[in-house]
Amino acid sequence: MKTSLIQKYNVPGPRYTSYPTVPYWDEIGFTTQNWIDSFKKSFEESNDKEGISLYIHLPFCESLCTFCGCNKSFEGHPNNTTRQHLQKLYDLGFRRVSFGVQDYSEKVQKAIHREQPFHNVAKVTFWAKEIGYTSIGHDIIFGLPFQEMDDVIDTIEKTKSLEPDRLAFYSYAHVPWIKGNGQRGFKDEDVPRDDAKRRLYEIGKELLYENEYYEIGMDHFALKTDSLYKAFKNNTLHRNFMGYSSSKTQLMVGLGVSSISDSWYGFAQNVKNLEDYYQLLEWDKLPVLRGHILTEEDLKIRKHILNLMCQFETSWEEESDYFNEIPEIIIQLKEMENDGLLIISKNGIQITEKGKPFVRNICMAFDLRLKRKAPETELFSMTV
């Protein structure tokens, strides 16, 4: 990829696990009752076959990883996951599991406070396969401090030997101004930037393709046998606060501190303090901190951004998908079309292979709330 394109489009931008993104929620106009009403409306529209998704936050990390930009949640950590853990979850009905790998380099692991040997990851992966999990995922990250080309190659080679069904190949989000001391375990200059970081992604993506892992959305790859790949090919792939999903549910209930619920017509985030959360539950009150009820405009834009993030294309051929700012958006996207990142047709756009790394930038063209109220401070990680 040309360095000039990276320099041109590498700007701070949302990851679009929702629209509107959290910093642009209308918290003043939000009430708990409005949220309850939106939930009831969605529940009445949903069918028994679709079901409801649960988004559970358990905020108890054993130790702090310095690369993490999240509220500190529970995960399948290869260092302390036992076969008994996996068997119990399987017996309860779980069939998919993801393990955080990040990188196998000892130098990188030490810098991010995530020291785990390869044999620990191999052990839990093989246990999960023996028990019968139908989809096993690994999370790996490019752009970590001190990470070099050989580190990415070695990590993917080791990952290939374990044959997980799906992979998240994330870009490290360096946002120490938001996460404070958590991302200050190393210096800014220790983190790969711009074209150096992008080369790590390009070699990683090439290796994944060679090993029959196919790109099914931003940062995500899967074998053809995995449900994510099948959903991508069938145009049923969905994206929400939990990332990509092979099935779309209109209702997602967030449980635990800081977790976010989604009724499709609205969002509600739980309080972030554990004591406050328990106290509100004891008072028989919803532990909601803030939220947003989507407008008609929000709903249309949300649909387009989901299409772009999940299928790399969107259309306004149906009158219900059109909104007044479309011509203005097309003008803004013309330069990206000239750069070969997308193709504009009469009633839609399609992202090219060259444009896939810039899908966040393309979505930003549709983000009217972002355009109308530019952030006063840096809120997002870099898009490339």
N, C-alpha and C positions, 0 to 999 in steps of 0.2 A: 504494500500500500504506500502511496506517495506520502512523504512527510508533510507536504504542503496541505493535503487534505486533513491530516490529523491536527496540524496547527490551526487550520481554518475553523474546524468544527469542534475542537476539544474545549468545551465550555461547561460550566456548572449546569446540571439539569436533573430533573426528577427521574426516578426509575420506574414510575408509573405502575406501581402495584395497586393504585387506585386513581380515579379521577372524580372530583378534584383531589389533588394531592393535599396531604394534611396541613401544610402551612397556609393553604388558601381556603380552608373550611370557613363557612359562615357561622362562627360560634355564637355570635350575638343573636342571630335569628333562630338558633337551635333550642329546642326544649325537650325534656325527657318525654313529654306526652306526644310531641310530634314524632319522636323516634318510635314510640310504641305504636302509634297509628300507622307508620310506614311499615313496621314489622308485621302488623296484622294484615295489611293490604297484600304484602308479598306472600304471607303464609296462605292466604285465601286463594292466591293465584297459582301457587306451586302445586305440584301433583305428588302423589305418594311415591311414584317411581323415582322422581328426582331426589327426594330426601333433603336433609339438612346437613351442612358441613359444620364441624366443630373446630374452632381455632383456640387451642389451649396453651396458655402461657404459664410455665412453672419457673419462677425467677430465681433459681438456685443453682448457680454455677459453682463447681468445685474450686475453680481458680479463674482469674481474669486473663483472657487472651487479649493481647495488646492490639490486635488487628481488628477487633470486633467493634462494629458501629451500632449494635442492637441493644435493646433493653436486655439485661442478662437473664436468658431463658434456658431451659433444659434441652439436652440433645443426646443423640447416641454417640457418646465419646468412646472411641476404641480402647482407651486406656482403662476404663472402669466398667464397661459393659460386659456382663457375664452371659454364659449360655442360658442360665436360669432366667435372667432378665428377658432375653429374646423369646424363650419358650413361653413365659408367662404372658407376654404381650401377644404372641401368636394365638395362645389359647383364648385370649379375650377378643380375638377377631382381627387383629392387625395383620396386614399382608404386605405392607411396604415399609421399608426402613432406610434411613439415610445416615451415613457416617461422615463426620467432618474430618477431612484429611488435610487440606490446605496445601502443604508442600512437604516433601520428604527430606529436604536438605536440613542437616543438623544446625547449620548456621542460621537459616531462616527460622526454623522452629524455635531456637533459643531467643531470637529477636522478638518473636510474636508471643512468646511464653506459651507455646503449644508443642511441647516435646513429647513425641510419641513415635516409637519405632515401627517400621513397616510390618513386622510380624504380628503386632497387635491388631493392625487393620486387617491383615490377612486372616487372622484367627476369627474375628467377629464376622467377617464377610462369609467365610466358609460355614460357620455355625448357622448363619441366617439361611444359607442355601440348603443345608442339611435339614433344617427345621421345616422349610417349605415356603419361605417368603417368596412372593411372586414378582416383586420388584425391589431390587437393592440399588441404592444410589450412593455415590461418593461426591462430596463437595471439594473442589480444588480451586485455588485462587492464583491469578497472575497479577504481578505488580507489587508483590510483597517486598518489604525491606530486605536488601542484600540479595534478592533473587536474581539469578542469571539464567541465560539460555539453557545451559546444561542442567540446571535445577528443574526447569519445566520439562525438559526432555526426559530426565530420569523419573520424575514424578508420574508422567503419563505412561512411560514404559512399565513402571511398577503397577500402575492402575490397570493397564491392559492385561497384565498377567492374572488379575483377580476377576476380570470380566464382570464388573457391575452392569446392571441393566440400563442405567441412566447416569448422567454426569451433569453437575452444575460446574461450569468453568467461569467463575466470577472474576470480575475486575475488582481489585482492592480499592475500597472507597476511603481515601485518606482525608478524614474530616476531624482533625484534633481540636479545632476550634469549637466543635459541637460536643465531642465525647471527652474532652478534658484529658486527665492523666492517663486514661485508658489507651490512647494512641500516642503517648509520649515516651514509650519505652525505647525509642530510637529517634534519630534526627530526620528532619525533612529531606535532607540531601541523600539519605540512605534509601529512599524510595525511588524506583525507576519512574521516569517521566516520559510523556509524549511518545515520540517515535520509538524510544528504547522499550517502553512498556508495551507498545502496540506490537513490536516484533515478538515479544513473549507470547502474545495472544495468537499471532499469525502462525508461529511454529506449532503451538499447541493445537490449534484448530486443524492444521494440516495433518498432524499425527493422529488426531481423533478420526478424521475422515479416512485415513489409511486403514484404521482399525474398525471401520464400519460403524462409527458413531456419527449420527446425522444431526445437524442443527435443526432444532424444532422451535426455537424461540430465542430471545435474547439470553445469552449465557448458558443455554441448556442444550444438551446433546443426548441422544438415546439410540439404542439398538433398534432394529426394525421390529423385533419381537416385543418391545416394551409398549405399554399402553399409552405413554406420552407420544411416541412416534405415530401410533395408529390414530390417536386423536388429532394430531397435526394434519395427517393425510386426509382425515375425514372431516376437517373443518369444525371439530368439536373441542379443540384445545381452549382452555380457559385460564385466566390469570387473576389472582386476588392477593390479599395480604400475605398469604402463605406461599406465593410464587405461582408456578405453573401447575395446572391440574388437568387430568384427562377427562374430568367430568365437571359440568357446570351445574351448580346449585344456586338458586336465586337467594337463598337464605344461608348466611354463615354466622354462627353464634360464637362470640369471643368470650372465653372463660379465663379468669386469672388477671392479675394486675397488668395494665397497659395493653391488654389484648383488644383488638378492634372487631366489632360486629358489622356485618354488611347485610342490609335488607334489600339491596339493589336500588331502592329509592332513598336510602340514607345510610350514614355511617355513625357509629358510636364507639368511642374509646373509653375503656375502663380507667379508673384512677391508677396512678403509678406507685402509690405508697401501700405497702402490704397491710399496715395497721388500719388505714382508712378503708381499704377494700373489705376487710373482715368486719369492721364496724358497721358499714353500710348494709352488708348482708344480714348482720344481726338485727338491724332495724327494719329488715324486710324492704330495703330500697335497692333499686338498680345502682350498681357501683360505677355510674357513668361520669366521666370527667368532662368530656366535650364531644361534639359531633357536628354533623352537617346533613341537611336535607337537600337532595339534589333537585335542581330546577329542570324544566323541560330542556333548556339549552345544555345543562350538565349531562343529562341522560343521552342526548344525541352525540355529544363530544366523547363521552365515556365509551360509547359503542365504537366510534371510529378508532380511538386509541387502543381499545382491546383488539380490534381487527388487525391493526398494525403490529401490535406486540405479539399476537398469537399466530397470525397468518401472513404477515409482511405485505398486506394489501388492505384497501378499504374502498367502499363504493357509496355514492349517494344517488344511485340510479332510482331507488325508491324515494318518493317525495317526502316520506316521513324521516328520511336520513339527511335531508338537505337543511342547511341553515344559512342565514344571510351573509355570514362572513366567509363562505366557501371561496368566492372569487378572490378575496384578499389573501386567503391561505395559498391558493394556487399561484398567485404572483410571488409570494414568499418562497414557495417551493421550486420556482423556475430555476434558480441558481443551482439547487441541488440536482435538478434534472440535467442541467448543463454539465455538472460534474459526474454524471453517470450513476447517481445514487438511487434514482427512482425514475419511473415512467409515468407521465401524466396522460390520462385519457379523458374523454369527454365527461365521463361520470365517475371517475375514480383515480386512484394512484396505485402503483405496484412498486415495491422496493426491490431493487436488483441485488444480485449477490454481492456486488461491490458496496451496496448501500446498507447491508445488514448491520455492520458495526456502528452505523449512525442512526439506528432506529429511534433512539431517544431524542435525537435532534429533530427528526421528522415529526415525531409526536408533539414536540414543543411548538411546532407551527400551528397545531390544532388547539393548543392550550390557551384559551382566551383569558382565563383567570390569571395565568402567569403574565400574559401580555399587558393586562389592565393594571396589574399591581406588581411591579418589579420588586424583588426582595431588597430590603434595606441593608441586609447583611448576607454573607455567603451561607446558603442553606443546604446546597446540594454538592454531591461529589461530581468530578469531571465526567463527561459523557463518554470519552474514549480512553 
